[in-house]
Amino acid sequence: MKDIKIAKVQERRVTTRIDCCYPVDCELEGARFAGNVTNMGLGGMRLLSERELERDATVHIFSHEPGWGSLAARVVWSRPRTEGDDFETGLVYRDGLQELDKSWVKAALQHLGFESSSLYERRRTLRAATSLQAQLAVAGRPYPCIMRDLGLGGALVETPSPILGIQDRAAVTLEVNLPDKQILFAHVVYSRLLPSGHQQHGLCFDPDRHNQAQARLVEGYLEALHSA
């Protein structure tokens, strides 16, 4: 019995996963609630929400992008986060990979520039690391930071020292130092300390049209640097 459990652990997550910040709507037994996908791939996803979900329950996940339907997923595990009053949930998709070819999950991953072949590889860092200087403003106070990643409606930034008292869902602004300065409005999804003493912050951009246009400008700039 013990050997079977070890084998199952080794088989998990055999397709590409990427950390992200992707707001979604969820439906469970007719009740709707909001969530954020913090990790996703063609095998499954990690959901952050204010609800703890029962194991083996079926949840329908809706993208905010127009034209896409829902995706059915099974709850593998659900637990409260160490910090904050919300819950993390591990999900695996009910449909097979063939059905996922037409899903919003694959479309979202390909929006980041992933080729179809790479989506089925084992997890690795597919997105080029960036070191774009930026400034994160929390409660009006600026903190220098580096943007480590951008896409799927949010960004991952890193500050050289912890921001004391920063809270999940706190409203922040991110000032990106491009040739034309861009200011993005966001809220904090999570913050975590690194062994180096630095602190990483996952941000979700506010969904208003102007802010999304600014985010696309920044993403286009990073793509141009990557392809140069």
N, C-alpha and C positions, 0 to 999 in steps of 0.2 A: 504493500500500500504506500509505503514511504517513497519507493522508487517512482511510482506513478505521479505523485505530487511534484517531485523534482522535475520530471519530464515535462509536465504542464508548464512549470515556471520557465523552462528553457525555450518552450515553443511560443511563448507570448511575444507580441510585438515583433513580428517578422517582416513587416512592411515599414516603409518610411514614416516617421513621425516628425513633426516640427512644432516647437513652442510658438504660440501665437496669442492673439487677443481678438477674439471674434464673437461679437454679441449675437445671441440667438434667442428665439422663443421656444419654450418647451411645453409639451402637453402630456399630462398623465391622468388617465381616467377622466377625461373631459375638463380637467382644470389646467389653466394656462399659467405659466410663470416665466420670468426672465432668467437668462443665464449667460455665461461667457465661456466659450471654449478656449482653454488655455494650452491645449496640446491636441493635435489631430493628424490623422493619416488615413489610409485606405483600410486599415484594420480596426480602428476604433478611435475614440477621443476621450479627453478628460474634460469634465464639465464643472464649472464653479457656479453655485447657486445658493439661495437662501434655504433650500429644502434638502433634507436628508432623504434619500430614496432607498426603497427596499430592494434587496438583492433579487435578481431575476425579473424585476418589473420591466415592462416595455414602455419606453419613452419615445415620443415623436419630437424630433428636433427640426425647427424651421429656421432657414436663413432669412435675414432681413433683405437680401437682394431680391428684386422683383422677378417673377417668372419661375421661381424654384418652389417645388413642393416640400413635403416633410420627409424625414429620414427616420426609420424605425431603428431603435437601438435597445440592447438589453443591458441592464445594470449588473456589473460584475462586482463592484464594491462601492461603498459610500461611507465617508467618514468626515467628522468635523475637522476644520483646519486648526493647526497649532495656534495661529494668530488670526483674530477676527471671529465673527459669529456666523460664518457661512460654512458650506460643505463642499468637499471635492467628491466627484463621482467618476468612476471608470466605466466606460461604455464600450461595448462591441456591437457592430452593426448586425441587424437581423438579415439583411440581404447579402448576397454573395458579391464578389468583385465585378461580375458581369453587369449586375444591376447598378452598381456604384459608378459605372462608366458614364451614366447619365445623371449623376447626382451633383448637388451643389458642393459636396466635399471635394470631389475631384476638380470641379471648376475653380474652387477657391485655391487649391494647391497649385493648379496650373497658372493661376493669376500671379503666383510668386515666381513663375518662370520654370517650374519643374516640367521636365519631359515625361511622357507617359512611361517610358522604360524605367526611369529613376524612381517612380512612385512605388515600384514593387521591390526595391532594394532594401536591405536591412538598414536600420536607422543610422544615419550619419549626418554631419552638418552639411546641408546642401546650399544654404544661403551664405554668400560671402560675408565674412565678418567686416564690419565697418568701424571706423574710428572717427565719426563725424562729431566735431565739437558742438555742444548745445548747452542750453541753460534751462533748468527746471525750476519753475516758480511755485512754491507751496505756501499758501496763506500769505501771498505777496512777497515772500522772501526768496531771492534767487539762489540757486545752487548750481555750480558748474557740473556738467555731466558729459558723458559720451554716449551717443546713440549706437547701440550694438545691433539693432535689427529694426526693420520697418515693414509693415504689411499686414494684411487681414484686419484692417481697421484699427491698428494700434502700433505701439512701438515698445521696444525694450531698451531702457536707458540705464546707465550705471554711474553712480556718484562715488567719488573717492573716499567718502566717509558716510556713516549712517545719518539719515535725517531723523532726528529724535521726534517722536510723536506723530509721524506720518501714519495716516489711517487709510484703510481700504475705502474706496469710493470717494476719497477726497478729490475735490476739483483742483486741477493744476493747469498750468500753461507750459508749453514746451517751445522754446525759441531756438530755431535751427539756424546756424550760421552758414547760409548759402550766399552767393553773390547778391541776391535779393533776400533780405531777411524774412523768414516765415515764422509766424506764431500760430501754434496749434493748441486748441483747447481739448482737454482730456480729463479722465478721472483715473485714479489708481485702482487697479484690479488686485495686485499683490505686490509685496515688497519682501525681499529675502537677503540675508547677510551672506557674503561669500567668505571663504577661508582667508582671503587676502585682507579682509576688513572693509572692502568696498561693499556697496549695497546696490542690488538690482531692483528695478521697478518696472512692472508690466503696466502699460497704459492702454486704455481704450479711448479712441478719439470720439469727441461728441459728433452725433450724426447729422448735424445741420449741413446744408448744401455748401455753404462757403467754406466751412472747416474741412469737409471732404475734398473740395477742390484744392485747398492748400496742401493736404496730405498727398494728393496725387502729384503735385508739383515736386514735393520733396522726394517721393518715390521715383519719379522720373529722373531726377538728378542723380540719385544713387545708382539706378540702372545704367545711366550714361557713364558713370565712373567705373562701374563693373565691366562694361563692354569696351571701355577705352583701351 
